[in-house]
Structures are given as C-alpha cells and as structure tokens.
Amino acid sequence: MKTCPYCGSRIKQLLSSYYCDFCELGIPREDIQEKGKRKDFLPELQPTVQDLSKSTREIMRLSIIELMERGATATASCLPALRST
C-alpha cells in the first residue's frame, strides 16, 4: 500500500501523479512510502552547541557560507546537549 510521507495515510494515484487527501498535497514519486511509514525530513545540518548561545543579531551577521560551514560541523553528539537546555 502506497502511503503519504508526511501523515502515513493511503494515497491516491491520479494518472501519473499521487495525491494525499488528508494533507491535500501532491506527492512526488520519490517521496512515496509504503505501509504507513513516514519519510525522515530532519535537516542534515544542525546548529552547533556554540551557536545556541549566539544572539539573533550575531547569527544574522553571518554569511550563508558561514552558516552552512557551522552546520556541517555539527554532529549527533550535540543532540544530548541540545535536549538538556
């Protein structure tokens, strides 16, 4: 059974596309899931622990490249620290 990657509901095939009635969204073929599973949409880049202490003003001064580089250095080991704050 083909299901929606967002809500897990059954999706309908409309000619060559798919549609979720619950989400009211068209579903790209590459995002279709099976048997109620949902797609993992967590971003690959996460803020570092040091970024959590920055003010909005400081973060807004960073270039996109700096933000991407900082996010790329984040690891799963940061997650316990993020949860405890």
Distance bins in CASP14 RR format, pairs under 12 A and 6 or more apart:
PFRMAT RR
TARGET T0000
AUTHOR 0000-0000-0000
RMODE 2
METHOD distances of the structure
MODEL  1
1 8 0 0 0 0 1 0 0 0 0 0 0
1 9 0 0 0 0 0 1 0 0 0 0 0
1 10 1 0 1 0 0 0 0 0 0 0 0
1 11 0 0 0 0 1 0 0 0 0 0 0
1 12 0 0 0 0 0 1 0 0 0 0 0
1 13 0 0 0 0 0 1 0 0 0 0 0
1 32 0 0 0 0 0 1 0 0 0 0 0
1 33 0 0 0 0 1 0 0 0 0 0 0
1 34 1 0 0 1 0 0 0 0 0 0 0
1 35 1 0 1 0 0 0 0 0 0 0 0
1 36 1 0 0 1 0 0 0 0 0 0 0
1 37 0 0 0 0 0 1 0 0 0 0 0
2 8 0 0 0 0 0 1 0 0 0 0 0
2 9 0 0 0 0 0 1 0 0 0 0 0
2 10 1 0 0 1 0 0 0 0 0 0 0
2 11 1 0 1 0 0 0 0 0 0 0 0
2 12 0 0 0 0 1 0 0 0 0 0 0
2 13 1 0 0 1 0 0 0 0 0 0 0
2 17 0 0 0 0 0 1 0 0 0 0 0
2 18 1 0 0 1 0 0 0 0 0 0 0
2 19 0 0 0 0 0 1 0 0 0 0 0
2 20 0 0 0 0 0 1 0 0 0 0 0
2 27 0 0 0 0 1 0 0 0 0 0 0
2 29 0 0 0 0 1 0 0 0 0 0 0
2 31 0 0 0 0 0 1 0 0 0 0 0
2 32 1 0 1 0 0 0 0 0 0 0 0
2 33 1 0 0 1 0 0 0 0 0 0 0
2 34 1 0 0 1 0 0 0 0 0 0 0
2 35 0 0 0 0 1 0 0 0 0 0 0
2 36 0 0 0 0 1 0 0 0 0 0 0
2 37 0 0 0 0 0 1 0 0 0 0 0
3 9 1 0 0 1 0 0 0 0 0 0 0
3 10 1 0 1 0 0 0 0 0 0 0 0
3 11 1 0 0 1 0 0 0 0 0 0 0
3 12 0 0 0 0 0 1 0 0 0 0 0
3 18 0 0 0 0 1 0 0 0 0 0 0
3 20 0 0 0 0 1 0 0 0 0 0 0
3 21 0 0 0 0 0 1 0 0 0 0 0
3 22 0 0 0 0 0 1 0 0 0 0 0
3 23 0 0 0 0 0 1 0 0 0 0 0
3 27 0 0 0 0 1 0 0 0 0 0 0
3 31 0 0 0 0 0 1 0 0 0 0 0
3 32 1 0 0 1 0 0 0 0 0 0 0
3 33 1 0 1 0 0 0 0 0 0 0 0
3 34 1 0 0 1 0 0 0 0 0 0 0
3 35 1 0 0 1 0 0 0 0 0 0 0
3 36 1 1 0 0 0 0 0 0 0 0 0
3 37 1 0 0 1 0 0 0 0 0 0 0
3 38 0 0 0 0 1 0 0 0 0 0 0
3 39 0 0 0 0 1 0 0 0 0 0 0
4 10 1 0 0 1 0 0 0 0 0 0 0
4 11 1 0 1 0 0 0 0 0 0 0 0
4 12 0 0 0 0 0 1 0 0 0 0 0
4 18 0 0 0 0 1 0 0 0 0 0 0
4 19 0 0 0 0 1 0 0 0 0 0 0
4 20 1 1 0 0 0 0 0 0 0 0 0
4 21 0 0 0 0 1 0 0 0 0 0 0
4 22 1 0 0 1 0 0 0 0 0 0 0
4 23 1 0 1 0 0 0 0 0 0 0 0
4 24 0 0 0 0 0 1 0 0 0 0 0
4 25 1 0 0 1 0 0 0 0 0 0 0
4 26 0 0 0 0 1 0 0 0 0 0 0
4 27 1 0 0 1 0 0 0 0 0 0 0
4 28 0 0 0 0 0 1 0 0 0 0 0
4 31 0 0 0 0 1 0 0 0 0 0 0
4 32 0 0 0 0 1 0 0 0 0 0 0
4 33 1 0 0 1 0 0 0 0 0 0 0
4 34 0 0 0 0 0 1 0 0 0 0 0
4 35 0 0 0 0 0 1 0 0 0 0 0
4 36 1 0 0 1 0 0 0 0 0 0 0
4 37 0 0 0 0 1 0 0 0 0 0 0
4 38 0 0 0 0 1 0 0 0 0 0 0
4 39 0 0 0 0 1 0 0 0 0 0 0
5 11 0 0 0 0 1 0 0 0 0 0 0
5 18 0 0 0 0 0 1 0 0 0 0 0
5 20 0 0 0 0 1 0 0 0 0 0 0
5 23 0 0 0 0 1 0 0 0 0 0 0
5 25 0 0 0 0 1 0 0 0 0 0 0
5 26 0 0 0 0 0 1 0 0 0 0 0
5 27 1 0 0 1 0 0 0 0 0 0 0
5 28 0 0 0 0 1 0 0 0 0 0 0
5 29 0 0 0 0 0 1 0 0 0 0 0
5 30 0 0 0 0 1 0 0 0 0 0 0
5 31 1 0 1 0 0 0 0 0 0 0 0
5 32 1 0 0 1 0 0 0 0 0 0 0
5 33 1 0 1 0 0 0 0 0 0 0 0
5 34 0 0 0 0 0 1 0 0 0 0 0
5 36 0 0 0 0 1 0 0 0 0 0 0
5 37 0 0 0 0 1 0 0 0 0 0 0
5 38 1 0 1 0 0 0 0 0 0 0 0
5 39 1 1 0 0 0 0 0 0 0 0 0
5 40 0 0 0 0 1 0 0 0 0 0 0
5 41 1 0 0 1 0 0 0 0 0 0 0
6 20 1 0 0 1 0 0 0 0 0 0 0
6 22 0 0 0 0 1 0 0 0 0 0 0
6 23 1 0 1 0 0 0 0 0 0 0 0
6 24 0 0 0 0 0 1 0 0 0 0 0
6 25 1 0 0 1 0 0 0 0 0 0 0
6 26 0 0 0 0 0 1 0 0 0 0 0
6 27 0 0 0 0 1 0 0 0 0 0 0
6 28 0 0 0 0 0 1 0 0 0 0 0
6 31 0 0 0 0 1 0 0 0 0 0 0
6 32 0 0 0 0 0 1 0 0 0 0 0
6 33 0 0 0 0 1 0 0 0 0 0 0
6 36 0 0 0 0 0 1 0 0 0 0 0
6 37 0 0 0 0 0 1 0 0 0 0 0
6 38 1 0 0 1 0 0 0 0 0 0 0
6 39 1 0 0 1 0 0 0 0 0 0 0
6 40 0 0 0 0 0 1 0 0 0 0 0
6 41 0 0 0 0 1 0 0 0 0 0 0
7 20 1 0 0 1 0 0 0 0 0 0 0
7 21 0 0 0 0 1 0 0 0 0 0 0
7 22 1 0 1 0 0 0 0 0 0 0 0
7 23 1 0 1 0 0 0 0 0 0 0 0
7 24 0 0 0 0 0 1 0 0 0 0 0
7 25 0 0 0 0 1 0 0 0 0 0 0
7 27 0 0 0 0 0 1 0 0 0 0 0
7 33 0 0 0 0 0 1 0 0 0 0 0
7 36 0 0 0 0 1 0 0 0 0 0 0
7 37 0 0 0 0 0 1 0 0 0 0 0
7 38 1 0 0 1 0 0 0 0 0 0 0
7 39 0 0 0 0 0 1 0 0 0 0 0
8 20 0 0 0 0 1 0 0 0 0 0 0
8 21 0 0 0 0 0 1 0 0 0 0 0
8 22 0 0 0 0 1 0 0 0 0 0 0
8 23 0 0 0 0 1 0 0 0 0 0 0
8 25 0 0 0 0 0 1 0 0 0 0 0
8 27 0 0 0 0 0 1 0 0 0 0 0
8 31 0 0 0 0 0 1 0 0 0 0 0
8 32 0 0 0 0 0 1 0 0 0 0 0
8 33 1 0 0 1 0 0 0 0 0 0 0
8 34 0 0 0 0 1 0 0 0 0 0 0
8 35 0 0 0 0 1 0 0 0 0 0 0
8 36 1 0 1 0 0 0 0 0 0 0 0
8 37 1 0 0 1 0 0 0 0 0 0 0
8 38 1 0 1 0 0 0 0 0 0 0 0
8 39 0 0 0 0 1 0 0 0 0 0 0
9 18 0 0 0 0 0 1 0 0 0 0 0
9 19 0 0 0 0 0 1 0 0 0 0 0
9 20 1 0 1 0 0 0 0 0 0 0 0
9 21 1 0 0 1 0 0 0 0 0 0 0
9 22 1 0 1 0 0 0 0 0 0 0 0
9 23 1 0 0 1 0 0 0 0 0 0 0
9 24 0 0 0 0 0 1 0 0 0 0 0
9 25 0 0 0 0 0 1 0 0 0 0 0
9 27 0 0 0 0 0 1 0 0 0 0 0
9 32 0 0 0 0 0 1 0 0 0 0 0
9 33 0 0 0 0 0 1 0 0 0 0 0
9 35 0 0 0 0 0 1 0 0 0 0 0
9 36 1 0 0 1 0 0 0 0 0 0 0
9 37 0 0 0 0 0 1 0 0 0 0 0
9 38 0 0 0 0 0 1 0 0 0 0 0
10 18 0 0 0 0 0 1 0 0 0 0 0
10 19 0 0 0 0 0 1 0 0 0 0 0
10 20 0 0 0 0 1 0 0 0 0 0 0
10 21 0 0 0 0 1 0 0 0 0 0 0
10 22 0 0 0 0 1 0 0 0 0 0 0
10 23 0 0 0 0 0 1 0 0 0 0 0
10 27 0 0 0 0 0 1 0 0 0 0 0
10 32 0 0 0 0 0 1 0 0 0 0 0
10 33 0 0 0 0 0 1 0 0 0 0 0
10 34 0 0 0 0 0 1 0 0 0 0 0
10 35 0 0 0 0 1 0 0 0 0 0 0
10 36 0 0 0 0 1 0 0 0 0 0 0
11 17 0 0 0 0 1 0 0 0 0 0 0
11 18 1 0 1 0 0 0 0 0 0 0 0
11 19 1 0 0 1 0 0 0 0 0 0 0
11 20 1 0 1 0 0 0 0 0 0 0 0
11 21 0 0 0 0 1 0 0 0 0 0 0
11 22 0 0 0 0 1 0 0 0 0 0 0
11 23 0 0 0 0 1 0 0 0 0 0 0
11 24 0 0 0 0 0 1 0 0 0 0 0
11 25 0 0 0 0 1 0 0 0 0 0 0
11 26 0 0 0 0 1 0 0 0 0 0 0
11 27 1 0 1 0 0 0 0 0 0 0 0
11 28 0 0 0 0 0 1 0 0 0 0 0
11 29 0 0 0 0 0 1 0 0 0 0 0
11 31 0 0 0 0 0 1 0 0 0 0 0
11 32 1 0 0 1 0 0 0 0 0 0 0
11 33 0 0 0 0 1 0 0 0 0 0 0
11 34 0 0 0 0 0 1 0 0 0 0 0
11 36 0 0 0 0 0 1 0 0 0 0 0
12 18 1 0 0 1 0 0 0 0 0 0 0
12 19 1 0 1 0 0 0 0 0 0 0 0
12 20 1 0 0 1 0 0 0 0 0 0 0
12 21 1 0 0 1 0 0 0 0 0 0 0
12 22 0 0 0 0 0 1 0 0 0 0 0
12 23 0 0 0 0 0 1 0 0 0 0 0
12 24 0 0 0 0 0 1 0 0 0 0 0
12 25 0 0 0 0 0 1 0 0 0 0 0
12 26 0 0 0 0 1 0 0 0 0 0 0
12 27 0 0 0 0 1 0 0 0 0 0 0
12 32 0 0 0 0 0 1 0 0 0 0 0
13 19 0 0 0 0 1 0 0 0 0 0 0
13 20 0 0 0 0 0 1 0 0 0 0 0
13 26 0 0 0 0 0 1 0 0 0 0 0
13 27 0 0 0 0 1 0 0 0 0 0 0
13 29 0 0 0 0 1 0 0 0 0 0 0
13 32 0 0 0 0 1 0 0 0 0 0 0
14 20 0 0 0 0 0 1 0 0 0 0 0
14 21 0 0 0 0 0 1 0 0 0 0 0
14 26 0 0 0 0 1 0 0 0 0 0 0
14 27 0 0 0 0 0 1 0 0 0 0 0
16 26 0 0 0 0 0 1 0 0 0 0 0
16 28 0 0 0 0 0 1 0 0 0 0 0
16 29 0 0 0 0 1 0 0 0 0 0 0
17 25 0 0 0 0 0 1 0 0 0 0 0
17 26 1 0 0 1 0 0 0 0 0 0 0
17 27 1 0 0 1 0 0 0 0 0 0 0
17 28 0 0 0 0 1 0 0 0 0 0 0
17 29 1 0 0 1 0 0 0 0 0 0 0
17 31 0 0 0 0 0 1 0 0 0 0 0
17 32 0 0 0 0 0 1 0 0 0 0 0
18 25 0 0 0 0 1 0 0 0 0 0 0
18 26 1 0 0 1 0 0 0 0 0 0 0
18 27 1 0 1 0 0 0 0 0 0 0 0
18 28 1 0 0 1 0 0 0 0 0 0 0
18 29 1 0 0 1 0 0 0 0 0 0 0
18 30 0 0 0 0 0 1 0 0 0 0 0
18 31 0 0 0 0 1 0 0 0 0 0 0
18 32 1 0 0 1 0 0 0 0 0 0 0
18 33 0 0 0 0 0 1 0 0 0 0 0
19 25 1 0 0 1 0 0 0 0 0 0 0
19 26 1 0 1 0 0 0 0 0 0 0 0
19 27 1 0 0 1 0 0 0 0 0 0 0
19 28 0 0 0 0 0 1 0 0 0 0 0
19 29 0 0 0 0 0 1 0 0 0 0 0
19 32 0 0 0 0 0 1 0 0 0 0 0
20 26 1 0 0 1 0 0 0 0 0 0 0
20 27 1 0 1 0 0 0 0 0 0 0 0
20 28 0 0 0 0 0 1 0 0 0 0 0
20 31 0 0 0 0 0 1 0 0 0 0 0
20 32 0 0 0 0 1 0 0 0 0 0 0
20 33 0 0 0 0 0 1 0 0 0 0 0
20 36 0 0 0 0 0 1 0 0 0 0 0
20 38 0 0 0 0 0 1 0 0 0 0 0
21 27 0 0 0 0 0 1 0 0 0 0 0
22 36 0 0 0 0 0 1 0 0 0 0 0
23 31 0 0 0 0 0 1 0 0 0 0 0
23 38 0 0 0 0 0 1 0 0 0 0 0
25 31 0 0 0 0 1 0 0 0 0 0 0
26 32 0 0 0 0 0 1 0 0 0 0 0
27 33 0 0 0 0 1 0 0 0 0 0 0
27 39 0 0 0 0 1 0 0 0 0 0 0
28 39 0 0 0 0 0 1 0 0 0 0 0
30 39 0 0 0 0 1 0 0 0 0 0 0
31 37 0 0 0 0 0 1 0 0 0 0 0
31 38 0 0 0 0 0 1 0 0 0 0 0
31 39 1 0 1 0 0 0 0 0 0 0 0
31 40 0 0 0 0 0 1 0 0 0 0 0
31 41 0 0 0 0 1 0 0 0 0 0 0
32 38 0 0 0 0 0 1 0 0 0 0 0
32 39 0 0 0 0 1 0 0 0 0 0 0
33 39 1 0 1 0 0 0 0 0 0 0 0
33 40 0 0 0 0 0 1 0 0 0 0 0
33 41 0 0 0 0 0 1 0 0 0 0 0
42 74 0 0 0 0 0 1 0 0 0 0 0
42 76 0 0 0 0 0 1 0 0 0 0 0
42 79 0 0 0 0 0 1 0 0 0 0 0
43 67 0 0 0 0 0 1 0 0 0 0 0
43 68 0 0 0 0 0 1 0 0 0 0 0
43 71 0 0 0 0 1 0 0 0 0 0 0
43 72 0 0 0 0 0 1 0 0 0 0 0
43 74 0 0 0 0 0 1 0 0 0 0 0
44 68 0 0 0 0 0 1 0 0 0 0 0
44 71 0 0 0 0 1 0 0 0 0 0 0
44 72 0 0 0 0 1 0 0 0 0 0 0
44 74 0 0 0 0 1 0 0 0 0 0 0
44 75 0 0 0 0 0 1 0 0 0 0 0
44 76 0 0 0 0 0 1 0 0 0 0 0
45 51 0 0 0 0 0 1 0 0 0 0 0
45 64 0 0 0 0 0 1 0 0 0 0 0
45 67 0 0 0 0 1 0 0 0 0 0 0
45 68 1 0 0 1 0 0 0 0 0 0 0
45 69 0 0 0 0 1 0 0 0 0 0 0
45 70 0 0 0 0 1 0 0 0 0 0 0
45 71 1 0 1 0 0 0 0 0 0 0 0
45 72 1 0 1 0 0 0 0 0 0 0 0
45 73 0 0 0 0 1 0 0 0 0 0 0
45 74 1 0 0 1 0 0 0 0 0 0 0
45 75 0 0 0 0 0 1 0 0 0 0 0
45 78 0 0 0 0 0 1 0 0 0 0 0
46 52 0 0 0 0 0 1 0 0 0 0 0
46 67 0 0 0 0 0 1 0 0 0 0 0
46 68 0 0 0 0 0 1 0 0 0 0 0
46 70 0 0 0 0 1 0 0 0 0 0 0
46 71 1 0 0 1 0 0 0 0 0 0 0
46 72 0 0 0 0 1 0 0 0 0 0 0
46 73 0 0 0 0 1 0 0 0 0 0 0
46 74 1 0 1 0 0 0 0 0 0 0 0
46 75 0 0 0 0 1 0 0 0 0 0 0
46 76 0 0 0 0 1 0 0 0 0 0 0
46 77 0 0 0 0 0 1 0 0 0 0 0
46 78 1 0 0 1 0 0 0 0 0 0 0
46 79 1 0 0 1 0 0 0 0 0 0 0
46 81 0 0 0 0 0 1 0 0 0 0 0
46 82 0 0 0 0 1 0 0 0 0 0 0
47 53 0 0 0 0 0 1 0 0 0 0 0
47 54 0 0 0 0 1 0 0 0 0 0 0
47 59 0 0 0 0 1 0 0 0 0 0 0
47 62 0 0 0 0 0 1 0 0 0 0 0
47 67 0 0 0 0 1 0 0 0 0 0 0
47 68 0 0 0 0 0 1 0 0 0 0 0
47 70 1 0 0 1 0 0 0 0 0 0 0
47 71 1 0 0 1 0 0 0 0 0 0 0
47 72 0 0 0 0 0 1 0 0 0 0 0
47 73 0 0 0 0 0 1 0 0 0 0 0
47 74 1 0 0 1 0 0 0 0 0 0 0
47 75 0 0 0 0 0 1 0 0 0 0 0
47 78 1 0 0 1 0 0 0 0 0 0 0
47 79 0 0 0 0 0 1 0 0 0 0 0
47 81 0 0 0 0 0 1 0 0 0 0 0
47 82 1 0 0 1 0 0 0 0 0 0 0
47 85 0 0 0 0 0 1 0 0 0 0 0
48 54 0 0 0 0 1 0 0 0 0 0 0
48 59 0 0 0 0 0 1 0 0 0 0 0
48 66 0 0 0 0 0 1 0 0 0 0 0
48 67 0 0 0 0 0 1 0 0 0 0 0
48 69 0 0 0 0 0 1 0 0 0 0 0
48 70 1 0 1 0 0 0 0 0 0 0 0
48 71 1 0 0 1 0 0 0 0 0 0 0
48 72 0 0 0 0 1 0 0 0 0 0 0
48 73 1 0 0 1 0 0 0 0 0 0 0
48 74 1 0 1 0 0 0 0 0 0 0 0
48 75 0 0 0 0 1 0 0 0 0 0 0
48 77 0 0 0 0 0 1 0 0 0 0 0
48 78 1 0 0 1 0 0 0 0 0 0 0
48 79 0 0 0 0 0 1 0 0 0 0 0
48 81 0 0 0 0 1 0 0 0 0 0 0
48 82 0 0 0 0 1 0 0 0 0 0 0
49 70 0 0 0 0 0 1 0 0 0 0 0
49 71 0 0 0 0 0 1 0 0 0 0 0
49 73 0 0 0 0 0 1 0 0 0 0 0
49 74 0 0 0 0 1 0 0 0 0 0 0
49 75 0 0 0 0 0 1 0 0 0 0 0
49 77 0 0 0 0 1 0 0 0 0 0 0
49 78 1 0 1 0 0 0 0 0 0 0 0
49 79 0 0 0 0 1 0 0 0 0 0 0
49 80 0 0 0 0 1 0 0 0 0 0 0
49 81 1 0 1 0 0 0 0 0 0 0 0
49 82 1 0 0 1 0 0 0 0 0 0 0
49 83 0 0 0 0 0 1 0 0 0 0 0
49 84 0 0 0 0 0 1 0 0 0 0 0
49 85 0 0 0 0 1 0 0 0 0 0 0
50 58 0 0 0 0 0 1 0 0 0 0 0
50 59 0 0 0 0 0 1 0 0 0 0 0
50 70 0 0 0 0 1 0 0 0 0 0 0
50 71 0 0 0 0 0 1 0 0 0 0 0
50 73 0 0 0 0 1 0 0 0 0 0 0
50 74 0 0 0 0 1 0 0 0 0 0 0
50 78 0 0 0 0 1 0 0 0 0 0 0
50 81 0 0 0 0 0 1 0 0 0 0 0
50 82 0 0 0 0 0 1 0 0 0 0 0
51 58 0 0 0 0 1 0 0 0 0 0 0
51 59 1 0 0 1 0 0 0 0 0 0 0
51 62 0 0 0 0 1 0 0 0 0 0 0
51 66 0 0 0 0 0 1 0 0 0 0 0
51 67 0 0 0 0 1 0 0 0 0 0 0
51 69 0 0 0 0 0 1 0 0 0 0 0
51 70 1 0 0 1 0 0 0 0 0 0 0
51 71 1 0 0 1 0 0 0 0 0 0 0
51 73 0 0 0 0 1 0 0 0 0 0 0
51 74 0 0 0 0 1 0 0 0 0 0 0
51 78 0 0 0 0 1 0 0 0 0 0 0
51 81 0 0 0 0 0 1 0 0 0 0 0
51 82 0 0 0 0 0 1 0 0 0 0 0
51 85 0 0 0 0 0 1 0 0 0 0 0
52 58 0 0 0 0 0 1 0 0 0 0 0
52 59 0 0 0 0 0 1 0 0 0 0 0
52 70 0 0 0 0 0 1 0 0 0 0 0
52 74 0 0 0 0 0 1 0 0 0 0 0
52 78 0 0 0 0 1 0 0 0 0 0 0
52 79 0 0 0 0 0 1 0 0 0 0 0
52 81 0 0 0 0 1 0 0 0 0 0 0
52 82 1 0 0 1 0 0 0 0 0 0 0
52 83 0 0 0 0 0 1 0 0 0 0 0
52 84 0 0 0 0 0 1 0 0 0 0 0
52 85 1 0 0 1 0 0 0 0 0 0 0
53 59 0 0 0 0 0 1 0 0 0 0 0
53 81 0 0 0 0 0 1 0 0 0 0 0
53 82 0 0 0 0 0 1 0 0 0 0 0
53 85 0 0 0 0 1 0 0 0 0 0 0
54 60 0 0 0 0 1 0 0 0 0 0 0
54 61 0 0 0 0 1 0 0 0 0 0 0
54 62 0 0 0 0 1 0 0 0 0 0 0
54 66 0 0 0 0 0 1 0 0 0 0 0
54 67 0 0 0 0 0 1 0 0 0 0 0
54 70 0 0 0 0 1 0 0 0 0 0 0
55 61 0 0 0 0 1 0 0 0 0 0 0
55 62 0 0 0 0 0 1 0 0 0 0 0
56 62 0 0 0 0 0 1 0 0 0 0 0
58 66 0 0 0 0 0 1 0 0 0 0 0
58 67 0 0 0 0 0 1 0 0 0 0 0
58 70 0 0 0 0 0 1 0 0 0 0 0
59 66 0 0 0 0 1 0 0 0 0 0 0
59 67 1 0 0 1 0 0 0 0 0 0 0
59 70 0 0 0 0 1 0 0 0 0 0 0
59 71 0 0 0 0 0 1 0 0 0 0 0
60 66 0 0 0 0 0 1 0 0 0 0 0
60 67 0 0 0 0 0 1 0 0 0 0 0
61 67 0 0 0 0 0 1 0 0 0 0 0
62 68 0 0 0 0 1 0 0 0 0 0 0
62 69 0 0 0 0 1 0 0 0 0 0 0
62 70 1 0 0 1 0 0 0 0 0 0 0
62 71 0 0 0 0 0 1 0 0 0 0 0
63 69 0 0 0 0 1 0 0 0 0 0 0
63 70 0 0 0 0 0 1 0 0 0 0 0
64 70 0 0 0 0 0 1 0 0 0 0 0
64 71 0 0 0 0 0 1 0 0 0 0 0
65 71 0 0 0 0 0 1 0 0 0 0 0
65 72 0 0 0 0 0 1 0 0 0 0 0
66 72 0 0 0 0 0 1 0 0 0 0 0
66 73 0 0 0 0 0 1 0 0 0 0 0
67 73 0 0 0 0 0 1 0 0 0 0 0
67 74 0 0 0 0 0 1 0 0 0 0 0
68 74 0 0 0 0 0 1 0 0 0 0 0
70 78 0 0 0 0 0 1 0 0 0 0 0
71 78 0 0 0 0 1 0 0 0 0 0 0
74 81 0 0 0 0 0 1 0 0 0 0 0
74 82 0 0 0 0 1 0 0 0 0 0 0
75 81 0 0 0 0 0 1 0 0 0 0 0
75 82 0 0 0 0 0 1 0 0 0 0 0
76 82 0 0 0 0 0 1 0 0 0 0 0
76 83 0 0 0 0 0 1 0 0 0 0 0
77 83 0 0 0 0 0 1 0 0 0 0 0
78 84 0 0 0 0 0 1 0 0 0 0 0
78 85 0 0 0 0 0 1 0 0 0 0 0
79 85 0 0 0 0 0 1 0 0 0 0 0
END
